[in-house]
Amino acid sequence: MRICVLGAGAWGAALAKVLHENGNFVKLWDINASLLAELQSGRSEKLLPGVALPTDWKTEPDFAKAVGGCEVLVLAIPSQFFREVAVKLKGHPGIFVSVTKGIEFETGETMSRILREQAPPDRVAALSGPSFAREVALGIPTTVVCACESDGTAKTVQGLFHRPEFRIYRSTDILGVEYGGALKNVIAVGAGVGDGLGYGDNTKAGLVTRALSEMRRLGVACGAQADTFSGLSGLGDLMLTCFSKQSRNRDLGERLGRGETMAAIQASHPKLAEGYPTARSAHRLAKEKKVSTPIIDEVHAMLYEGKEPKKAVRDLISRAFKAED
């Protein structure tokens, strides 16, 4: 099939490589023309170090030319800029696949709901799960899930991406898959804070377990199915992002736990991990839905209100007694 990947960062490039290896005609678009030129050269040590990339895929800086004639559009656009790109796709007849894990702050919407303003639900899918871009690009065995309200569309997308080393499951609970993928980034920041403070495995195991309950509670309030959070895009992605040293969200939290300020972290890394904007969105969404999210609340307080990490942990642990849910 003719496929355009919109957003040529590490994740977009890795997925484009998978699609290319499966025999599809692949085009990559990004607002950064120099990045496209680097990807066309067959190497990008900045994005995917040590990975040999195709040289016969097509990079296209012109948006209209990039999407024109494509049957599938894969959107790997950061959540803050997702709508800006999505609105340009209104009327496009292809299948839209979001691979972005985030929640829009102003509306609380997932990326698929933004896309559904431009195309019918049966042509909008989401791909998510425990997956680091470089490992996918290197062909290290990885398992993710594709979701769409139309099982037929999910099967189509499943077939496009599936490889012996990249197994794709499918689901019709697109909201559950998306909320799981987005909310776990916020929790990973909290897990990193624990690492930065020097806490141990007991702390992190407890955090991850209670966070899963919190993620499920908020997701269900937003229309997701509870069981989805026990799957790849929920528990699977949560474990990967909270425990791996490769996680940018966990690293952000670790730096906070070691005493760095958000101003200093942002000065050294202007492009912050997705957990940073998602914490703001998730905190607002939980308040709107009147859902209790103590872990998300404390992560938000550390990121946006300057709360001292040790105090955030104390406040979490000293909450009133309750039964486990």
C-alpha positions in Angstrom: 0.0 0.0 0.0 1.0 3.7 -0.3 1.6 5.0 3.2 2.7 8.4 4.5 4.2 8.7 8.0 3.6 12.2 9.3 6.3 13.1 11.9 9.8 11.7 11.3 11.0 11.6 14.8 12.4 8.3 16.2 9.1 6.6 16.5 7.8 7.7 13.2 11.0 6.7 11.5 11.1 3.3 13.2 7.5 2.5 12.2 8.2 3.7 8.6 11.1 1.2 8.5 8.7 -1.6 9.6 6.2 -0.6 6.9 8.9 -0.3 4.3 10.3 -3.8 5.2 6.8 -5.2 4.7 6.8 -4.1 1.1 4.8 -0.9 1.3 5.6 2.3 -0.6 6.5 4.7 2.2 6.8 8.4 2.3 8.0 10.4 5.3 6.9 14.0 6.0 8.2 16.3 8.7 8.3 20.1 9.2 12.1 19.7 9.7 13.6 19.4 6.2 17.1 18.8 7.4 15.8 15.8 9.5 14.3 14.4 6.3 17.5 14.8 4.4 19.3 12.9 7.2 16.8 10.1 7.1 17.1 9.8 3.4 20.9 9.2 3.8 20.3 5.9 5.5 21.5 6.8 8.9 20.3 9.0 11.8 22.6 8.6 14.8 20.6 11.3 16.6 17.3 9.5 16.3 18.1 5.9 15.9 21.8 5.3 16.7 23.3 2.2 15.1 20.3 1.5 12.9 20.6 1.1 9.2 17.7 2.8 7.5 16.3 2.4 4.0 17.6 4.7 1.3 14.8 3.9 -1.2 11.9 5.3 0.9 10.8 8.8 0.0 11.1 11.8 2.2 8.8 14.7 1.2 8.9 18.2 2.9 5.8 19.3 1.0 2.7 18.3 3.0 0.2 18.1 0.1 2.6 16.0 -1.9 3.4 13.8 1.0 -0.3 12.8 1.7 -1.5 12.9 -1.9 -2.4 9.5 -3.2 -1.7 7.7 0.0 -4.1 5.0 1.3 -2.9 5.1 4.9 -1.7 8.1 7.0 0.3 7.3 10.1 0.5 10.3 12.5 3.5 10.4 14.8 3.0 14.1 15.7 3.6 15.3 19.3 0.3 15.7 21.1 0.7 19.5 21.4 0.8 19.9 17.7 -1.4 17.0 16.7 -4.6 19.0 16.0 -2.7 21.5 13.8 -1.7 18.7 11.5 -4.9 16.7 11.7 -7.1 19.6 10.5 -5.2 19.6 7.2 -6.4 16.1 6.5 -10.1 16.8 6.4 -11.6 15.0 3.4 -8.7 12.7 2.9 -10.1 9.2 1.9 -7.4 7.1 3.6 -7.1 5.3 6.9 -5.7 7.4 9.7 -3.5 5.7 12.3 -2.4 7.6 15.4 0.8 6.4 17.1 0.9 9.4 19.4 0.4 8.9 23.2 -1.2 12.0 24.6 -4.3 13.9 25.7 -5.2 17.3 24.4 -5.2 19.8 27.2 -8.0 22.1 26.1 -10.5 19.3 25.3 -9.3 16.2 27.2 -9.6 14.4 23.9 -7.4 11.5 22.7 -5.7 11.7 19.3 -8.3 9.4 17.7 -11.1 11.7 18.7 -9.3 14.6 17.1 -9.0 12.6 13.9 -12.7 11.7 14.1 -13.4 15.3 13.5 -11.8 14.8 10.1 -12.8 11.3 9.1 -15.5 8.7 10.1 -14.7 6.4 13.1 -14.3 3.3 11.0 -11.2 4.9 9.3 -9.5 6.0 12.5 -7.1 3.6 14.4 -4.5 3.9 17.1 -1.3 1.8 17.6 0.1 1.6 21.1 1.9 -0.7 23.5 5.3 -1.3 25.2 7.7 -0.3 22.5 10.9 1.8 22.3 11.6 3.1 18.8 15.2 2.0 18.6 14.4 -1.6 19.6 11.6 -1.8 17.0 13.9 -0.4 14.3 16.6 -3.0 15.3 14.1 -5.8 14.9 14.1 -6.7 18.6 10.9 -8.7 19.3 8.1 -6.3 20.3 4.3 -6.7 20.8 1.8 -3.9 20.5 -1.9 -3.4 19.9 -3.9 -1.8 17.1 -7.4 -0.5 18.0 -10.3 0.8 15.9 -14.1 0.7 16.4 -14.1 -1.2 13.1 -12.5 -4.6 13.5 -12.1 -4.7 9.7 -9.9 -1.6 9.8 -8.0 -2.9 12.8 -7.3 -6.1 10.8 -6.0 -4.0 7.8 -3.6 -2.0 10.0 -2.6 -5.2 11.9 -1.6 -6.7 8.5 0.4 -3.6 7.5 2.6 -3.6 10.5 2.9 -7.2 11.5 6.3 -8.9 11.2 7.8 -12.0 12.8 9.6 -9.6 15.3 6.8 -7.1 15.6 3.6 -8.8 16.7 0.3 -6.8 16.5 -2.8 -7.7 18.4 -6.1 -5.8 17.8 -8.9 -4.3 19.8 -12.1 -2.4 19.3 -11.6 -0.3 22.5 -9.7 2.5 20.9 -10.2 4.9 23.9 -8.8 2.3 26.3 -5.8 1.7 24.2 -5.2 5.5 23.9 -5.8 6.4 27.5 -3.5 3.6 28.7 -0.7 4.7 26.4 -1.0 8.4 27.5 -1.5 8.1 31.2 1.3 5.7 31.8 3.8 8.4 30.7 2.6 10.5 33.7 3.1 7.6 36.1 6.6 7.0 34.7 7.6 10.5 35.8 6.5 9.5 39.3 8.5 6.3 39.1 11.5 8.2 38.0 11.1 10.5 41.0 11.4 7.5 43.3 14.6 6.5 41.5 16.0 9.9 41.9 15.2 9.9 45.6 17.0 6.6 46.0 14.0 4.5 46.8 13.9 0.8 45.9 11.9 -1.8 44.1 9.2 -2.0 46.8 8.4 1.6 46.2 8.2 1.3 42.5 6.1 -1.9 42.5 3.6 -0.3 44.8 3.4 2.8 42.7 2.9 0.9 39.5 0.2 -1.3 41.0 -1.8 1.6 42.5 -1.2 3.7 39.3 -2.8 1.0 37.2 -6.0 1.2 39.3 -5.9 5.0 38.9 -5.4 4.8 35.1 -8.3 2.4 34.8 -10.6 4.5 36.9 -10.0 7.7 34.9 -10.1 5.8 31.6 -13.5 4.2 32.4 -14.9 7.6 33.3 -13.9 8.7 29.8 -15.6 5.8 28.0 -12.9 3.2 27.9 -13.3 -0.5 28.9 -11.8 -1.6 32.2 -10.2 -4.8 30.9 -8.1 -2.9 28.3 -5.9 -1.5 31.0 -4.7 -5.0 31.9 -3.4 -5.4 28.3 -0.4 -4.2 26.3 -1.3 -0.5 26.1 -2.0 -0.4 29.9 -0.1 -2.7 32.1 2.5 -3.6 29.4 3.4 -0.1 28.5 3.3 1.0 32.2 5.9 -1.6 33.2 8.2 -0.8 30.3 8.1 3.0 30.8 8.4 2.9 34.6 11.2 0.4 34.9 13.4 1.0 31.8 16.5 3.2 31.8 15.6 4.0 28.2 12.4 5.8 29.2 12.5 9.6 28.7 9.6 10.0 31.1 11.2 8.0 33.8 14.4 10.0 33.3 12.5 13.3 33.6 11.2 12.2 37.0 14.6 10.9 38.1 16.1 14.3 37.5 13.4 15.9 39.5 14.0 13.4 42.3 17.7 14.3 42.4 16.8 17.9 43.0 16.9 19.6 39.6 14.2 22.2 38.9 11.9 22.0 35.9 13.5 25.2 34.6 16.9 23.6 34.5 15.6 20.4 33.0 13.8 22.3 30.3 16.8 24.5 29.5 18.9 21.4 28.9 16.1 19.5 27.0 13.7 21.9 25.3 11.7 19.0 23.9 10.4 17.4 27.0 9.0 13.9 27.2 5.3 13.4 26.6 4.6 12.9 30.3 5.1 16.6 30.9 2.2 17.9 28.8 0.1 14.9 29.5 0.3 15.4 33.3 -1.3 18.8 32.8 -4.0 17.3 30.6 -4.7 14.3 32.8 -4.9 16.4 35.9 -7.5 18.7 34.4 -9.4 15.8 32.9 -9.6 14.0 36.3 -11.0 17.2 37.9 -13.6 17.5 35.2 -14.7 13.9 35.5 -14.5 14.1 39.3 -12.2 11.1 39.5 -9.7 10.5 42.3 -6.1 10.4 40.8 -3.7 11.0 43.7 -0.6 9.9 41.9 -1.4 12.0 38.8 -2.1 14.9 41.1 1.2 14.7 42.9 3.1 14.4 39.6 1.3 17.4 38.3 2.2 19.3 41.5 5.9 18.5 41.1 6.0 19.4 37.4 3.8 22.5 37.4 3.6 23.8 41.0 7.2 23.3 42.2 6.3 20.8 44.9 9.2 19.2 46.6 9.4 15.5 45.6 9.9 14.1 49.2 6.8 16.0 50.3 4.8 14.6 47.3 5.8 11.1 48.4 4.9 11.8 52.0 1.5 13.2 51.0 0.7 10.1 48.9 1.6 7.7 51.6 -0.1 9.5 54.5 -3.5 9.7 52.8 -6.5 8.3 54.7 -6.9 4.5 55.1 -8.9 2.8 52.5 -9.7 -0.6 51.0 -7.7 -1.8 48.0 -9.7 -1.3 44.8 
